[in-house]
Amino acid sequence: MENELKTVPTFMPRAPHRAARQSQLSAIAGWRKQVAALIVTVVLPCAGAAENPPVERWIHPTLTHPTLQLPGVFDQQTVVTLGDGRLMTIDPKGNATLTSTDGGRTWSEPRVIRAESSPVVPKRGPLIRTRAGTLIFLFQDMAGLDLRWDEVQGDWRSGFRSDLWVMSSRDDGKTWSEPKRPFNGIYGTITGSVQTRQGQIVIPIQIALKEPGRWGTYAFVSADEGQTWSRSNLIDLGGKGHHDGAIESAITDLSDGRLLMLIRTSLDRFWEAYSDDQGLNWRELRRSQLDATSAPGNLRRLASGRLVLVWNRMSKEGQPAPTKSAPSASYAYGARSQRGELSLSYSDDDAKTWAPPVVIARQSKGSISYPFVFESAPGEIWVWTRYGSSPPVYMKLKEADLERLGRRRLPATP
């Protein structure tokens, strides 16, 4: 981790007196101790220590640890704030909610959503809370997951299903509606949602496309607190492979009423799509100015109106782009997969320009990816990721500290 220590400002002006020089050396030593304290060594599950050395993880000194400590293991776990200030999440085992009264330090016993004998039993999935207080819970019922892909045909097998189901609650999870299945199909991971100023709930959801097999993206839109749903036009960027295409999108509203979607691709950057009718149609589609690896970002509009984005860039800081992977069932044309660094940027002008990305976490191996951004209180930002075999990462920073991370802007995409 020598590279991190090189970022410490160890140069000081020449001291005219011994006492001043000693004071400077003490200050330098203090800085080094502060940064060293942020380099955390964790041991991933391994068969033998000799073959799997410990992983070093570094967290930016500006960020601290929040109270949040999510229960269990679920790499796409969301958190909402209830009307009385409690936090709520879905039990990683599925079919139950958990609440916290102490900022996520501890969690209640699971509250079952539906009897296990019910025809449809909810699995785990994302949870949304509307401004009116309605909870919307989305989950998938997957069948034949181990047989989903035909290696020879390079396409989805007919026996694979992952229907999307929706439930809602108007009393903070005491009771729930019957599960509804808005549209049949093979749907994938949900990594973002937004409620527009007019009240519509808009959720980008990827769908499996065939000939060749790949992913496309729809937006599901509800104007009645999740009771009924409409589906937008399809966003299809081509590709071939069971992880290729238009996939795992982040979404936010803009001050002019439009919606912005940042779409994960294998094309070395996010693609951006815009809707001017509350998510029902996405007529503007182009590559964004934000380089990105083949992993999703998380985009959040803060109470102040500022946009914050956390994601994995195409390359590690100061290094050339990694080599594309060889053709595979995941990506027939290869893809880059830099998931060892997590970066943050923000925009004060509705994503027209972005502050220079700043690395907020890195580790020597494994993945720090699939981040979530949560404003626990106005101006207080929590970031977490619990993806894969790496231990969870929980980080906190104040919105007031964002400007300390960088002031210049990225140029517009040519």
Residue pairs with C-beta under 8 A, 6 or more apart in sequence:
1 39
1 56
1 58
1 364
4 35
4 39
4 58
4 362
5 32
5 35
5 36
7 35
8 28
8 31
8 32
8 35
9 31
10 28
10 31
12 24
12 27
12 28
15 21
15 23
15 24
34 61
35 61
38 58
38 59
38 60
38 61
39 56
39 57
39 58
40 56
40 57
40 58
40 59
41 54
41 55
41 56
41 57
42 54
42 55
42 57
42 390
42 391
43 49
43 54
43 55
44 52
44 55
44 365
44 366
44 389
44 390
44 391
45 389
46 52
55 363
55 364
55 365
55 366
55 390
56 363
56 364
57 361
57 362
57 363
57 364
57 368
57 391
57 393
58 361
58 362
58 363
59 360
59 361
59 393
59 395
60 358
60 359
60 360
60 361
60 395
60 405
62 397
62 401
62 404
62 405
63 360
63 361
63 383
63 395
63 396
63 397
64 395
64 396
64 397
65 394
65 395
65 396
66 103
66 104
66 376
66 382
66 394
66 395
66 396
67 102
67 103
67 104
67 105
68 79
68 87
68 103
68 104
68 105
68 376
68 382
68 384
68 394
69 104
69 105
69 394
70 77
70 79
70 89
70 104
70 384
70 386
70 392
71 89
71 91
71 92
71 98
71 107
72 91
72 92
72 93
73 92
73 386
74 90
74 92
74 124
74 386
75 370
75 385
75 386
75 387
75 388
76 125
76 126
76 189
76 190
76 191
76 370
77 89
77 90
77 92
77 124
77 372
77 386
78 89
78 90
78 126
78 127
78 128
78 372
79 87
79 88
79 89
79 104
79 127
79 372
79 374
80 87
80 88
80 89
80 127
80 128
80 129
80 135
81 87
81 88
81 129
81 376
82 88
82 99
82 129
82 172
82 173
83 133
83 172
84 172
85 101
86 99
86 100
86 101
87 99
87 100
87 103
87 104
88 97
88 98
88 99
88 100
88 127
88 129
88 135
88 172
88 173
89 97
89 98
89 107
89 127
90 96
90 97
90 98
90 124
90 125
90 126
90 127
90 137
91 97
91 98
91 110
91 124
92 124
93 110
93 124
94 121
94 122
94 123
94 124
94 139
95 112
95 113
95 114
95 116
95 121
95 122
95 123
96 110
96 111
96 112
96 113
97 110
97 111
97 113
97 127
97 173
98 107
98 108
98 109
98 110
98 111
99 107
99 108
99 111
99 173
100 106
100 107
100 108
103 376
111 173
113 122
113 137
113 167
113 173
113 176
114 120
114 121
114 122
114 176
114 179
120 141
120 165
120 179
122 137
122 139
122 165
122 167
122 179
123 139
123 140
123 141
124 139
125 137
125 138
125 139
125 140
125 190
126 137
126 138
126 190
126 193
127 135
127 136
127 137
128 135
128 136
128 137
128 138
128 193
128 195
128 201
128 203
129 135
129 136
130 136
130 195
130 199
130 201
130 225
130 226
131 195
131 199
132 199
132 225
133 170
133 172
134 168
134 169
134 170
134 225
134 226
135 168
135 169
135 170
135 172
135 173
136 166
136 167
136 168
136 201
136 222
136 225
136 226
137 166
137 167
137 168
137 169
137 176
138 164
138 165
138 166
138 190
138 203
139 164
139 165
139 167
140 162
140 163
140 164
140 165
140 187
141 161
141 162
141 163
141 165
142 160
142 161
142 162
143 159
143 160
143 161
143 162
144 157
144 159
144 160
144 161
145 160
145 162
147 157
147 159
147 160
148 156
148 157
148 160
148 186
148 242
149 155
149 156
149 157
149 160
149 213
149 242
149 329
150 156
150 157
150 213
151 329
153 213
154 212
154 213
154 240
154 241
154 329
154 332
155 210
155 211
155 212
155 213
156 186
156 208
156 210
156 213
156 242
160 186
160 208
161 186
162 185
162 186
162 187
162 188
162 208
163 181
163 184
163 185
163 187
164 181
164 182
164 183
164 185
164 187
164 205
164 220
165 179
165 180
165 181
166 179
166 180
166 181
166 182
166 226
166 229
167 176
167 177
167 178
167 179
167 180
168 176
168 177
168 225
168 226
168 227
169 175
169 176
169 177
170 225
182 220
182 228
182 229
182 231
183 220
183 229
183 231
185 207
185 208
186 207
186 208
187 205
187 206
187 207
187 208
188 205
188 206
188 207
188 208
188 215
188 247
188 248
189 206
189 247
189 248
189 296
190 203
190 204
190 205
191 204
191 248
191 249
191 250
191 296
191 298
191 370
192 203
192 204
192 249
192 250
192 251
192 296
192 298
192 299
193 201
193 202
193 203
193 204
193 251
194 201
194 202
194 251
194 252
194 253
194 259
194 301
195 201
195 202
196 202
196 253
196 257
196 259
196 278
196 279
197 253
197 257
198 223
198 278
199 223
200 221
200 222
200 223
200 278
200 279
201 221
201 222
201 225
201 226
202 219
202 220
202 221
202 251
202 259
202 275
202 278
202 279
203 219
203 220
203 221
203 251
204 217
204 218
204 219
204 249
204 250
204 251
204 261
204 263
205 217
205 218
205 219
205 220
206 215
206 216
206 217
206 218
206 245
206 246
206 247
206 248
206 249
207 215
207 216
207 217
207 218
207 234
208 214
208 215
209 215
209 216
209 236
209 245
212 239
212 240
212 332
213 240
213 241
213 242
214 236
214 238
214 239
214 240
214 241
214 244
214 245
215 239
215 243
215 244
215 245
215 246
215 247
216 234
216 235
216 236
216 237
216 245
216 246
217 234
217 235
217 246
217 247
217 249
217 261
217 263
218 231
218 232
218 233
218 234
218 235
219 231
219 232
219 251
219 261
219 275
219 279
219 280
219 282
220 229
220 230
220 231
220 232
221 229
221 230
221 231
221 232
221 278
221 279
221 280
222 228
222 229
222 230
223 230
223 278
230 280
232 275
232 279
232 280
232 281
232 282
233 280
233 281
233 282
235 246
235 261
235 263
235 273
235 282
235 285
236 245
236 246
237 245
237 246
237 263
237 265
237 267
237 271
238 245
239 245
239 246
239 265
239 266
239 331
239 332
239 333
240 331
240 332
240 333
241 266
241 328
241 329
241 330
241 331
241 332
241 333
242 329
242 330
243 266
243 294
243 330
243 331
243 335
244 266
244 330
244 331
244 332
244 333
244 335
245 265
246 263
246 264
246 265
246 271
247 263
247 264
247 265
247 296
248 263
248 264
248 295
248 296
249 261
249 262
249 263
249 264
249 273
249 296
250 261
250 262
250 296
250 297
250 298
250 299
250 309
251 259
251 260
251 261
251 262
251 299
252 259
252 260
252 299
252 300
252 301
252 307
252 351
253 259
253 260
253 301
254 260
254 350
254 351
255 305
255 350
256 350
257 276
258 274
258 275
258 276
259 274
259 275
259 278
259 279
260 272
260 273
260 274
260 299
260 350
260 351
261 272
261 273
261 274
261 275
261 282
262 270
262 271
262 272
262 288
262 290
262 297
262 299
262 309
263 270
263 271
263 272
263 273
264 270
264 292
264 294
264 295
264 296
264 297
265 271
265 292
265 294
266 294
266 331
266 333
266 334
266 335
266 336
267 287
268 291
268 292
268 293
268 314
268 321
268 336
269 287
269 288
269 289
269 290
269 291
269 292
269 314
270 287
270 288
270 290
270 292
270 297
270 311
271 285
271 286
271 287
271 288
272 284
272 285
272 286
272 287
272 288
272 351
273 282
273 284
273 285
274 282
274 283
274 284
274 285
275 281
275 282
275 283
276 283
287 413
288 413
289 354
289 410
289 411
289 412
289 413
290 297
290 309
290 311
290 345
290 354
290 410
291 313
291 314
291 315
292 311
292 312
292 313
292 314
293 312
293 313
293 314
293 335
293 336
293 337
293 338
293 339
294 331
294 335
294 336
294 337
295 311
295 312
295 337
295 339
295 369
295 370
296 311
296 369
296 370
297 309
297 310
297 311
297 312
297 371
298 309
298 310
298 311
298 371
298 372
298 373
299 307
299 308
299 309
299 373
300 307
300 308
300 309
300 373
300 374
300 375
300 381
301 307
302 308
302 375
302 378
302 379
302 381
302 399
303 375
303 378
303 379
304 378
304 379
304 399
306 346
306 347
306 348
306 399
306 402
307 346
307 347
307 348
307 350
307 351
308 344
308 345
308 346
308 373
308 381
308 402
309 344
309 345
309 346
309 347
309 354
310 342
310 343
310 344
310 360
310 371
310 373
310 383
311 342
311 343
311 371
312 338
312 339
312 341
312 342
312 343
312 368
312 369
313 338
313 341
313 343
313 357
314 321
314 322
314 336
314 338
315 321
315 322
315 338
316 322
316 338
316 340
316 341
316 362
317 341
317 343
317 359
321 336
322 336
322 337
322 338
323 336
324 334
324 335
324 336
325 331
325 334
325 335
325 336
325 337
326 334
327 333
327 334
328 334
339 366
339 367
339 368
339 369
340 362
340 363
340 364
340 365
340 366
340 367
340 368
341 359
341 361
341 362
341 368
342 359
342 360
342 361
342 362
342 368
342 369
342 371
342 383
342 385
342 393
343 357
343 358
343 359
343 360
344 357
344 358
344 360
344 383
344 405
345 354
345 355
345 356
345 357
345 358
345 406
345 410
346 354
346 355
346 402
347 353
347 354
347 355
352 412
353 409
353 410
353 412
354 409
354 410
355 402
355 405
355 406
355 407
355 408
355 409
355 410
356 406
356 407
356 408
356 409
356 410
357 406
357 410
358 405
358 406
360 383
360 395
361 368
361 393
361 395
362 368
363 390
366 388
366 389
366 390
367 387
367 388
367 390
368 385
368 387
368 390
368 393
369 385
369 387
369 388
370 385
370 386
370 387
371 383
371 384
371 385
372 383
372 384
372 385
373 381
373 382
373 383
374 381
374 382
374 383
374 384
375 381
375 382
376 382
376 396
379 398
379 399
379 400
380 396
380 398
380 399
381 396
381 397
381 398
381 399
382 394
382 395
382 396
383 393
383 394
383 395
383 396
383 397
384 392
384 393
384 394
384 395
385 392
385 393
386 392
386 393
